[in-house]
Amino acid sequence: MKFPGSVLVSLLLFLAETGTALYLSSTYRSAGDRIWQALTLLFALLPCALVQLNLVFIHRDLSRDRPLVLLLHLLQLGPLVRCVEVFYIYFHAGRFEEPYVSITKKRQMPKDGYSEEVEKEVGQAEGKLFTHRSAFSRASVIQAFLGSAPQLTLQLYICVLQQEITPARSIFMVLSLLSIVYGALRCNILAIKIKYDDYDVSVKPAAYLCIFLWRSFEIATRVVVLVLFSSVLQIWVLPVVLLNVVGFFFYPWILFWQSKSPFPENIEKALSRVGTTIVLCLLTFLYAGINMFCWSAVQVKLNDPDLINKSQNWYRLAVYYILRFTENAFLLLLWYVYKTDVYLYVCAPLLILQLLIGYCMAVLFMLVFYQFCHPCKKLFSSSISEGLLSCFKFLCFACRPFKDLKSPDGTDDDAQASHKTNESQNGNPHQSVSSNA
C-alpha cells in the first residue's frame, strides 16, 4: 500500500500558510494597516472554508450521522482530523482480513503496440485511502489558486509599495509560492489520472521535476508581472483581472450552451437543481482562478458525465501560451512607460527581459514534459513536436496564397498544381492535431 505522502504535504502546507497568515495579519493590525490585515485574513479564511466544504462533500458527511466531524470542520480543523484518520487507516491496514474486496481492471502502458489488462484486488482500507488522497488533492488545488495565489500577489504588492521585505512576509511568500506550485502539480497529476483512468499510470520523479520547474517559472513570472503593472496603474488592473476571470468562468458555460446538452444531473443524487448549479459555478470559478495564473491541465466540460474534457488539443494549449505571453509583454510595456520613482534603482529593460525569458523557460519545461516525461506519452495520437510542426505548416499554408497572388500569371497554375499534389500526398494539412494529454 502506497504511503500517503501527498496527504501529509498538503496538511503541512495548509497549516504553515494559515498560521503564518494569522501572524502576519496581527502585525498589520499592530502597525495600523487595517486594509492589509482585512485582505490577508480574507485570502486566508475564504479558501479554508472552501477546503472544509470540499472534504465534507467528497466524504458525504452530511448524509451520515457524524456531528463531531462536522463540528471540527466548522472549527477549521477538518484537514487535521482527516490526516489523522488517513494514517490510522494506513498503519492498521493488513492487520485484519478484510471481508470485502473489489476487483479493478487496469491496462498497462503499451509495449510494442500491445497492452495487457491486469486485475487487482482493492480492499476497503486502500479504497478509503484513495478517497482521502483524492479529497486532499482537490483541497490543495482550491487552497493554491483561491488563497495562496491572491495572497502571494497581495504580499508582493505590499512589499513594492512599502519598499521593504520583512522576514515574516518573505517566509509567507515562499510558503504561498510552494503551495501554488504544489497545487498546480496536483492538478496535472489529477488530469492525467482522470483522462487515463483505464490505465495503470505511474509518474516518475523526472516528470515531477519537470512539472515543478514548469509551474514555478510560469506562476512566479505571472505574479511579478501583475504586481508590477498594478503598482503603477492601480485602477486598470481591475479590468485585466475581471476580463481573465469572467472570460474563463463563462467559457465552459458557453460551450455547454452551444452543445444544447441537458443539464447535468449526475453530480450528486442528494443535490437539488439549485445545489448542482452552485457546485458547477464553484467548479468553473476554480477553473477561472487556475487559468488566471497558469494553464489549467484539467479542462472543464459541463456536458460530459465526468465534467472533464479528456481529449485536449495542442492548438488550444498553443493559443493559451501565445496569448498569455503577449499579455505579459503588453503589461510589462505599460509598466515601463508609466513606472514611478519607486523603481528608480531598478534596471527596467533587464527586469523585463528576465521575466520574458523566465516565462519562455516555463514553456520549455512544459514541452520537455509532454515530449519525454509524460507517463502516458505512448498513448498520444501525436507528440508535441508533431503538433508544433503542424502549427508551422498551418502558418506556412496560410501565408502561401498571398505569395501565389503576387506571382506571375504563368507560375500561378504551377504553384496551385504543386499545392494540390502536396495535399494529395501528405493529407489535409489543416487537420487539427489532438492528443489525450
Rosetta blueprint (number, residue, H / E / L):
1 M L
2 K L
3 F L
4 P L
5 G H
6 S H
7 V H
8 L H
9 V H
10 S H
11 L H
12 L H
13 L H
14 F H
15 L H
16 A H
17 E H
18 T H
19 G H
20 T H
21 A H
22 L H
23 Y H
24 L H
25 S H
26 S H
27 T H
28 Y H
29 R H
30 S H
31 A H
32 G L
33 D L
34 R H
35 I H
36 W H
37 Q H
38 A H
39 L H
40 T H
41 L H
42 L H
43 F H
44 A H
45 L H
46 L H
47 P H
48 C H
49 A H
50 L H
51 V H
52 Q H
53 L H
54 N H
55 L H
56 V H
57 F H
58 I H
59 H H
60 R L
61 D H
62 L H
63 S H
64 R L
65 D L
66 R L
67 P H
68 L H
69 V H
70 L H
71 L H
72 L H
73 H H
74 L H
75 L L
76 Q L
77 L L
78 G H
79 P H
80 L H
81 V H
82 R H
83 C H
84 V H
85 E H
86 V H
87 F H
88 Y H
89 I H
90 Y H
91 F H
92 H H
93 A L
94 G L
95 R L
96 F L
97 E L
98 E L
99 P L
100 Y L
101 V E
102 S E
103 I E
104 T E
105 K E
106 K E
107 R E
108 Q L
109 M L
110 P L
111 K E
112 D L
113 G L
114 Y E
115 S L
116 E L
117 E E
118 V E
119 E E
120 K E
121 E E
122 V E
123 G E
124 Q H
125 A H
126 E H
127 G H
128 K H
129 L H
130 F H
131 T H
132 H H
133 R H
134 S H
135 A H
136 F H
137 S H
138 R H
139 A H
140 S H
141 V H
142 I H
143 Q H
144 A H
145 F H
146 L H
147 G H
148 S H
149 A H
150 P H
151 Q H
152 L H
153 T H
154 L H
155 Q H
156 L H
157 Y H
158 I H
159 C H
160 V H
161 L H
162 Q H
163 Q L
164 E L
165 I L
166 T L
167 P H
168 A H
169 R H
170 S H
171 I H
172 F H
173 M H
174 V H
175 L H
176 S H
177 L H
178 L H
179 S H
180 I H
181 V H
182 Y H
183 G H
184 A H
185 L H
186 R H
187 C H
188 N H
189 I H
190 L H
191 A H
192 I H
193 K H
194 I H
195 K H
196 Y L
197 D L
198 D L
199 Y E
200 D L
201 V L
202 S L
203 V L
204 K L
205 P H
206 A H
207 A H
208 Y H
209 L H
210 C H
211 I H
212 F H
213 L H
214 W H
215 R H
216 S H
217 F H
218 E H
219 I H
220 A H
221 T H
222 R H
223 V H
224 V H
225 V H
226 L H
227 V H
228 L H
229 F H
230 S H
231 S H
232 V H
233 L L
234 Q L
235 I L
236 W L
237 V H
238 L H
239 P H
240 V H
241 V H
242 L H
243 L H
244 N H
245 V H
246 V H
247 G H
248 F H
249 F H
250 F H
251 Y H
252 P H
253 W H
254 I H
255 L H
256 F H
257 W H
258 Q H
259 S H
260 K L
261 S L
262 P L
263 F L
264 P L
265 E L
266 N L
267 I L
268 E L
269 K L
270 A L
271 L L
272 S L
273 R H
274 V H
275 G H
276 T H
277 T H
278 I H
279 V H
280 L H
281 C H
282 L H
283 L H
284 T H
285 F H
286 L H
287 Y H
288 A H
289 G H
290 I H
291 N H
292 M H
293 F H
294 C L
295 W L
296 S L
297 A L
298 V L
299 Q L
300 V E
301 K L
302 L L
303 N L
304 D L
305 P L
306 D L
307 L L
308 I E
309 N L
310 K L
311 S L
312 Q E
313 N E
314 W H
315 Y H
316 R H
317 L H
318 A H
319 V H
320 Y H
321 Y H
322 I H
323 L H
324 R H
325 F H
326 T H
327 E H
328 N H
329 A H
330 F H
331 L H
332 L H
333 L H
334 L H
335 W H
336 Y H
337 V H
338 Y H
339 K L
340 T L
341 D H
342 V H
343 Y H
344 L L
345 Y L
346 V L
347 C L
348 A H
349 P H
350 L H
351 L H
352 I H
353 L H
354 Q H
355 L H
356 L H
357 I H
358 G H
359 Y H
360 C H
361 M H
362 A H
363 V H
364 L H
365 F H
366 M H
367 L H
368 V H
369 F H
370 Y H
371 Q H
372 F H
373 C H
374 H L
375 P L
376 C L
377 K H
378 K H
379 L H
380 F L
381 S L
382 S L
383 S L
384 I H
385 S H
386 E H
387 G H
388 L H
389 L H
390 S H
391 C H
392 F H
393 K H
394 F H
395 L H
396 C H
397 F H
398 A H
399 C H
400 R H
401 P H
402 F H
403 K H
404 D H
405 L H
406 K H
407 S L
408 P L
409 D H
410 G H
411 T H
412 D H
413 D H
414 D H
415 A H
416 Q H
417 A H
418 S H
419 H H
420 K H
421 T H
422 N H
423 E H
424 S H
425 Q H
426 N H
427 G L
428 N L
429 P L
430 H L
431 Q L
432 S L
433 V L
434 S E
435 S E
436 N L
437 A L
